[in-house]
Amino acid sequence: MKSEIRIAGIGGQGLVSASVVLAEALGVVRDFQVVQTQFYASNITGGASCGDVVVADENITFPWVLEPDLLIALAQDAVDGHGAKMRPGTTVIADDIMVTNLSLFGEDVTVHWAPLTRTADEVGSRRCANIVALGALSQLTGLLDLAQVSKAVASRAPGKPETNRRAVEAGYALQLTPAEGRAA
């Protein structure tokens, strides 16, 4: 088993932090082989940003995500920058407020609209949409159960621990279904 995961959006959304938490959950809690890398524009806040995780049950020989198996798109910039590069079979979790157009994805890409930002607002802080996304990713993929992802969030995620706990639980509780059509 090998999976490439990209969490993308704009700087300031906690994308790199989320990828570090995910890597810890998969590497320390689940004992997989893991590599975490990141990219962000020179202007950081508001610029293109992503955190990548490669996870495998054997040695990882190449650390970069080139064709993700899973993309979490927390902003339209993520779709604009990565959408055309998604290979058939990729799964996408797209924020239903911050992403407005899915037309760049091919027909063989499965897209799930997810209320990540709205759920974070309900939890009490829009800044934890990245943590909501980790819960949703865990539930959708089965890579982590709620206790495993919660443990990593509690040990590594910045912010208020109680807010983060509620955010990951709320994300895990989301029932994601594939989106109909490609345009919002």
Secondary structure, 3 states (H helix, E strand, C coil): CEEEEEEEEEECCCHHHHHHHHHHHHHHHCCCEEEEEEEECCCCECCEEEEEEEEECCCCCCCCCCCCCEEEECCHHHHHHHHHHCCCCCEEEEECCCCCECCCCCCCCEEEEECHHHHHHHHCCHHHHHHHHHHHHHHHHCCCCHHHHHHHHHHHCCCCHHHHHHHHHHHHHCCCCECCCCEC
